[in-house]
């Protein structure tokens, strides 16, 4: 309604249907962990920070926003949280944060949320290769909603999603659900694996 009234700044990308993913992952993270989200970042931000007022103010372009109204809907930055609308580029950034955790001796992990459309970016696979080669504590959460913006997945995605990660030696957890009670234990295993093994893992959630 605010968008229709012209009160929002720029475009907005909702995470309708993916809300359970956000909470199921965040509830198992520690304070020192870092989350890198994408253009559908609202649910991730709310589940991580609880800052609904700061988010709404940011989307409205107001100075009270989490980024003083400059970042808008897609580009948020808060302690332990970042989001960016440039798909693919967030994965090497998250891998770099995972590397920083390792070099500092931290037990924290780095989590990055991507969509099925992001699998079309070559930079993702370069990052998976390094994350596996260097054994980085990186958790890649793939939210598969079947759409890349307005393009259905069957028109631009060949092969197996799971196979893409397994080809680089990553452990994979996979679930088809929008029920937080079903997703939560799967997310818990993925987080525990990444933290305990200090190794990359992929969590595929078909939403």
C-alpha positions in Angstrom: 0.0 0.0 0.0 2.9 2.4 0.8 4.4 1.6 -2.6 1.2 2.3 -4.4 1.0 5.6 -2.5 4.4 6.6 -3.7 5.8 6.6 -0.2 8.6 4.0 -0.7 12.1 4.7 -2.1 12.9 2.7 -5.2 11.8 -0.9 -5.7 11.0 -3.6 -3.1 11.5 -7.3 -3.3 9.3 -9.3 -0.9 10.2 -12.7 0.5 6.6 -14.0 0.6 6.7 -17.7 0.9 10.2 -17.8 2.2 9.6 -16.4 5.7 10.2 -19.8 7.4 13.7 -20.0 5.8 14.8 -16.8 7.4 13.8 -17.7 10.9 14.8 -21.4 10.7 18.4 -20.4 9.8 18.8 -17.4 12.0 17.6 -19.1 15.2 20.7 -21.4 15.1 23.3 -18.7 14.5 25.5 -17.1 17.2 26.0 -13.4 17.7 29.4 -13.4 16.1 28.3 -15.1 12.9 27.9 -13.0 9.8 24.9 -13.0 7.3 25.1 -11.8 3.7 21.7 -11.5 2.1 20.4 -10.7 -1.3 17.7 -8.5 -2.9 15.0 -10.4 -1.0 16.6 -9.4 2.3 13.7 -8.1 4.4 12.9 -11.4 6.1 16.6 -12.2 6.7 17.1 -8.7 8.2 14.0 -9.0 10.5 14.9 -12.5 11.6 18.5 -11.5 12.4 17.9 -8.1 14.0 14.3 -7.6 14.9 14.6 -4.0 13.7 11.3 -3.6 11.9 11.2 0.2 12.4 14.7 0.7 11.0 13.9 -1.5 8.0 10.6 0.3 7.1 12.3 3.7 7.6 15.1 2.6 5.3 12.7 1.5 2.6 10.9 4.8 2.9 14.2 6.7 2.4 14.0 8.3 5.8 17.1 9.3 7.8 15.9 7.0 10.7 16.6 4.0 8.5 19.2 1.5 9.2 21.4 3.1 6.5 20.0 6.6 6.8 17.6 6.0 4.0 20.4 5.7 1.4 20.5 1.9 0.9 16.8 1.4 0.2 15.1 -2.0 0.0 18.1 -4.1 -1.2 21.2 -2.7 0.4 21.2 -3.0 4.1 24.1 -2.9 6.6 24.0 -3.6 10.3 26.4 -5.3 12.7 26.8 -8.8 11.4 24.5 -8.3 8.5 24.8 -7.1 4.9 22.7 -7.4 1.8 23.2 -6.5 -1.8 21.1 -6.6 -4.9 24.0 -7.7 -7.1 23.5 -11.5 -7.4 26.5 -13.7 -7.5 28.8 -11.0 -6.1 27.6 -11.6 -2.6 29.0 -15.2 -2.6 32.8 -14.3 -2.8 32.2 -11.5 -0.4 30.7 -14.0 2.1 33.6 -16.4 1.4 36.0 -13.6 2.2 34.2 -13.0 5.5 34.5 -16.8 6.2 38.3 -16.5 5.5 38.6 -13.6 7.8 36.9 -15.6 10.6 39.5 -18.4 10.0 42.5 -16.1 10.0 41.4 -14.4 13.2 40.9 -17.8 15.0 37.2 -17.1 15.4 34.6 -19.9 15.8 32.1 -17.8 13.8 30.7 -18.8 10.5 29.7 -16.8 7.4 26.2 -17.4 5.9 25.1 -16.3 2.4 21.6 -16.5 1.1 21.2 -17.0 -2.7 18.3 -17.8 -5.0 18.1 -20.4 -7.8 18.7 -17.6 -10.3 22.0 -16.9 -8.8 23.2 -20.3 -10.0 23.6 -18.7 -13.4 26.5 -16.6 -12.2 30.0 -18.0 -12.8 31.5 -16.2 -9.8 29.4 -18.5 -7.6 31.3 -21.6 -8.8 34.7 -19.9 -8.4 33.8 -19.1 -4.8 32.6 -22.7 -4.2 35.9 -24.0 -5.5 37.9 -21.8 -3.1 35.6 -22.4 -0.2 36.1 -26.1 -0.6 39.8 -25.9 -1.4 40.5 -23.7 1.6 37.9 -25.4 3.9 36.1 -22.1 4.8 33.3 -22.0 7.4 30.8 -20.8 4.7 27.1 -21.8 4.7 25.3 -21.2 1.4 21.6 -21.2 1.8 19.9 -21.6 -1.6 16.2 -20.5 -1.5 14.7 -22.1 -4.6 11.4 -20.4 -5.4 11.5 -21.4 -9.0 11.9 -18.0 -10.4 14.8 -15.8 -11.5 13.1 -12.4 -11.3 10.4 -13.1 -14.0 12.0 -16.2 -15.7 10.9 -19.7 -14.6 13.8 -21.9 -13.5 13.1 -24.5 -16.2 14.0 -22.0 -18.9 17.5 -21.2 -17.5 18.6 -23.9 -15.2 20.0 -27.2 -16.3 21.1 -30.2 -14.2 20.9 -30.7 -10.5 21.1 -28.0 -7.9 22.5 -30.4 -5.3 25.0 -31.8 -7.9 26.5 -28.3 -8.3 27.6 -28.2 -4.7 28.6 -31.8 -4.5 30.8 -31.4 -7.5 33.0 -29.1 -5.3 32.9 -31.5 -2.4 30.5 -29.6 -0.3 28.2 -31.3 2.2 24.5 -30.7 1.3 21.3 -30.6 3.3 18.1 -30.3 1.2 14.4 -29.9 2.0 11.2 -29.1 0.2 9.0 -27.2 2.7 7.7 -23.9 3.9 7.1 -25.2 7.4 9.5 -23.8 9.9 9.1 -26.9 12.2 10.4 -29.0 9.3 13.1 -26.6 8.1 14.5 -25.8 11.5 16.2 -29.2 12.3 17.7 -29.3 8.8 19.1 -25.8 9.2 20.4 -26.7 12.6 22.4 -29.6 11.0 23.8 -27.4 8.3 24.9 -24.7 10.8 26.4 -27.3 13.1 28.3 -28.9 10.3 29.8 -25.6 9.1 30.7 -24.6 12.6 32.0 -27.9 13.8 33.9 -29.0 10.7 35.1 -25.5 9.8 34.1 -26.5 6.2 31.6 -25.2 3.7 28.0 -26.6 3.5 25.0 -26.0 1.3 21.4 -25.8 2.5 18.9 -26.1 -0.3 15.4 -25.1 0.6 12.8 -25.6 -2.1 10.1 -23.0 -1.2 
